[in-house]
């Protein structure tokens, strides 16, 4: 490709993936359905998150949506069920959803390299959960977020309750889940759900530059930072303190740290690869 990108076969036109400057750009591509999840898109998204998360030649994942939406969540029109499909027991349905959740947002949260969601427009339901499962979110001015579940008498999936509570707090999480209001990008930023809001026309370039900088940064330090930050959600202060000490000493012995110090002294950008 002319911009130096390497296209990755996702197995479906509903999901695009290209690697450029160590950034895996994963694009949900169901324009006609506001990039809602489907039986083709969702398995491909699972594969691409896992594949690029494991690939040492990829330094960051950037997930976005084609057109003017990020992801409108599940396909509501298809929720009535297929009368011709074989009946499943309650326990089988629960097991299936648990597996689908763990292999999508579960894997996304577990990736030990920076993950960024670039939102060109609405993120709703499970689509919102995917955005919140990333480390950082950058949104266009016209973006809106909504949980959406209450509007169709559902309770939430893909980690939405856990993610909202930790990002926005328990009172706001309840408000967002119960009311299912459409929340503007600026209010989402104020609530802590979005890191940056940019003009619509600048979203993709701003998001890629952020991802590119992170992809070419100190990978081992980022991985340990994520370990520290994840632990901080559940551990006591002294436990976090002790783990920070161990990881700090390990980081001080890496070649990446040595290069960063040399670059600082020589007043040049560090080169980690």
Residue pairs with C-beta under 8 A, 6 or more apart in sequence:
1 7
1 18
3 20
4 20
4 21
5 18
5 19
5 20
5 25
6 18
6 19
6 20
7 16
7 17
7 18
8 17
8 18
8 19
8 24
8 48
8 51
8 52
10 16
10 17
10 44
10 47
10 48
11 40
11 43
11 44
11 47
12 40
12 41
12 44
13 29
14 28
14 29
14 30
14 38
14 40
14 41
14 44
15 26
15 27
15 28
15 29
15 40
15 41
15 44
15 45
15 48
16 25
16 26
16 27
16 29
16 66
17 24
17 25
17 26
17 27
17 48
17 52
18 24
18 25
19 25
19 52
19 57
19 58
20 208
20 212
21 212
21 215
21 216
22 57
22 58
22 59
22 60
22 212
22 215
22 216
23 58
23 59
23 60
23 61
23 62
23 208
23 211
23 212
23 215
24 48
24 52
24 55
24 58
24 60
24 61
24 62
25 62
25 64
25 208
25 211
26 45
26 48
26 49
26 52
26 61
26 62
26 63
26 64
27 63
27 64
27 65
27 66
28 35
28 41
28 45
28 63
28 64
28 65
28 66
28 70
28 71
29 35
29 41
29 65
29 66
30 36
30 38
30 41
30 66
31 66
31 67
33 72
33 75
34 67
34 69
34 71
34 72
34 121
34 122
35 41
35 65
35 66
35 67
35 69
35 70
35 71
35 72
35 127
36 71
36 72
36 73
36 74
36 75
36 127
37 45
37 71
37 73
37 74
37 75
37 126
37 127
38 75
42 100
42 104
45 104
45 130
46 103
46 104
46 107
49 61
49 104
49 107
49 108
49 111
50 103
50 107
52 58
52 61
53 61
53 107
53 108
53 110
53 111
53 112
53 113
58 113
58 215
59 113
59 114
59 214
59 215
59 216
59 217
59 219
60 113
60 114
60 115
60 116
60 211
60 212
60 214
60 215
61 111
61 113
61 114
61 115
61 116
61 134
61 211
62 115
62 116
62 117
62 118
62 207
62 208
62 211
63 115
63 116
63 117
63 118
63 130
63 131
63 134
64 70
64 117
64 118
64 119
64 120
64 204
64 207
65 71
65 119
65 120
65 121
67 120
67 121
68 120
68 121
68 142
69 120
69 121
69 122
70 117
70 118
70 119
70 120
70 121
70 122
70 123
70 127
70 131
70 143
71 123
71 124
71 126
71 127
71 128
71 130
71 131
72 122
72 124
72 125
72 127
73 124
73 125
73 126
73 127
73 128
73 148
74 125
74 126
76 152
79 152
88 96
97 157
101 157
101 158
101 159
104 130
104 158
105 129
105 130
105 133
105 158
105 159
105 163
106 159
108 115
108 130
108 133
108 134
109 133
109 159
112 222
112 223
112 226
112 227
113 215
113 219
113 222
113 223
114 135
114 136
114 211
114 214
114 215
114 217
114 222
115 133
115 134
115 135
115 136
116 134
116 135
116 136
116 137
116 138
116 207
116 210
116 211
116 214
117 123
117 130
117 131
117 134
117 136
117 137
117 138
118 138
118 139
118 203
118 204
118 207
118 208
119 131
119 137
119 138
119 139
119 140
119 143
119 145
119 185
119 194
119 203
120 140
120 142
120 143
120 200
120 203
120 204
121 140
121 142
121 143
121 144
122 143
122 144
122 145
122 146
122 182
123 130
123 131
123 143
123 144
123 145
123 146
124 145
124 146
124 147
124 148
125 146
125 147
125 148
125 149
125 160
126 157
126 158
126 160
128 145
128 146
128 147
128 148
128 160
129 157
129 158
129 159
129 160
129 163
130 158
131 137
131 145
132 159
132 160
132 163
132 164
132 167
132 193
133 158
133 159
133 163
135 226
136 195
136 210
137 193
137 194
137 195
137 196
138 194
138 195
138 196
138 197
138 198
138 203
138 206
138 207
138 210
139 185
139 188
139 189
139 194
139 196
139 197
139 198
139 203
140 185
140 197
140 198
140 199
140 200
140 203
141 185
141 186
141 197
141 198
141 199
141 200
142 185
142 200
143 184
143 185
143 188
143 194
143 197
144 182
144 183
144 184
144 185
145 182
145 183
145 185
145 188
145 193
145 194
146 180
146 181
146 182
146 183
147 156
147 160
147 164
147 176
147 177
147 180
148 180
149 155
149 156
149 160
149 177
149 180
150 177
150 178
150 179
150 180
151 180
156 177
160 177
161 173
161 177
164 172
164 173
164 176
164 177
164 193
165 173
166 233
167 191
167 192
167 193
168 176
168 191
168 192
168 193
169 192
172 191
176 183
183 191
183 193
185 194
185 197
186 197
188 194
189 195
189 196
189 197
196 206
198 206
214 222
216 272
216 273
217 272
218 256
218 257
218 260
218 270
218 272
219 256
219 272
220 251
220 254
220 256
221 251
221 254
221 256
221 257
224 247
224 250
224 251
227 243
227 247
228 240
228 243
228 244
228 247
231 239
231 240
231 243
232 240
235 243
251 257
256 270
256 272
259 270
259 271
259 272
260 270
262 270
263 269
263 270
263 271
264 270
